[in-house]
Amino acid sequence: MAVVVVPLEEHHGCHVGVLQERHERIDWRPERPRAERIRVKEHTCCCKATFYELCQAGGLAFVRRTHRLDGRVIVHESPWVRVKEAEELWFRLLTGSAR
């Protein structure tokens, strides 16, 4: 079995699309510990000051937004909803239809 090594600079998440003029405003809320373990299903590239993660825990899913500025880290979450709803929100975020 061959082992394929992927250089780190090639292994990153996607970037969020350009924000559309008409877009949905996500109801961002301060992060609250609601589950012991949270699984990150997808993520955007962390090369920007703000990056996003599609997360799942306890049968529900949400989008987590992390913003880094001047050594501070601020984390917000979208509402926790059914997985399908969170995946649809994730798609809208990536295409610039939500922010």
N, C-alpha and C positions, 0 to 999 in steps of 0.2 A: 504494500500500500504506500503510495507516494504522499509525502507531506508538502502542502503548498503554503509558503510563507507570504503573507500579504504585508507589504510595507505599511507602517502606521499612517503615513500621509494619504494612503488610498482607502483607509478604513475609517470612514466617518459617516455621520448621518446626512440626510438630505437638508436642503435649505428651504426656509419658508418662502412661499411665493410673494410677489409684489402685492401689497394690499390694494384690493379693488375699491373703487370710489364708493360703490354701494356694498357694504359688508355688514355682517352680523357682529355685534359687540358681545364678546364672551363675558359671562358673569363671573369674573375672577374673584376668588375669596381667599383669605389668608389660609395657609396650610395648617391643617389640624391632624394630629395623630389619630387615625381611625382604625388602623389595622396593624398587626404585628409585622406582616410581610407585604410588600408591594412589588409586583412584577412589572418591570419596564418592558413593554412590548415593542415599541418603536421610539426613536428619538431623532431630533434634528441635530445638525452639526453644532458643536459647542464652540466654534470659532468666533461667534458673535457674542455680544454682551448678554443677549437674551436667547435662551434656547428652550425647547419644549420636549416633553416626554408623554407618550401615550401609556398610561399605567392601568393596572388591573389588580383588584384585591377583593376578596370576599364576594365574588360573583358580580361585582360592579366595576365600572371603568371610569376614568377621568383623564383630563389633560393637565399636566403640571407645567407651570411656567417658572423658570429660574432666571433671575436678572442679577447680574454681577456689576457693581459700580463702586469704584474707589475702595476696593477691599471688602465691601459689604455684599452679602448674598440675600436676596429677597425672593421668597418662594410663594406662589399662589397656585390655587387649583380651580379647575372648572367644577361645576356640580358633579357629584358621583351619580352616574346613570347606568342604564343597561349597556352592555358591551357594544351592541349594534349602534346605539345612539352616540356613544363616545367615538366609535370608529368613523361615523359620519361627520362628527365635529372635527376630528383629526384631519379628515380629507378637506373640509372647508378651510381649516387653518392653513394647511399646506398649499392650497390653491389661491390663498389670499382673499377668500370669501368670508373669513371670520378672523377676528383678532381680539 
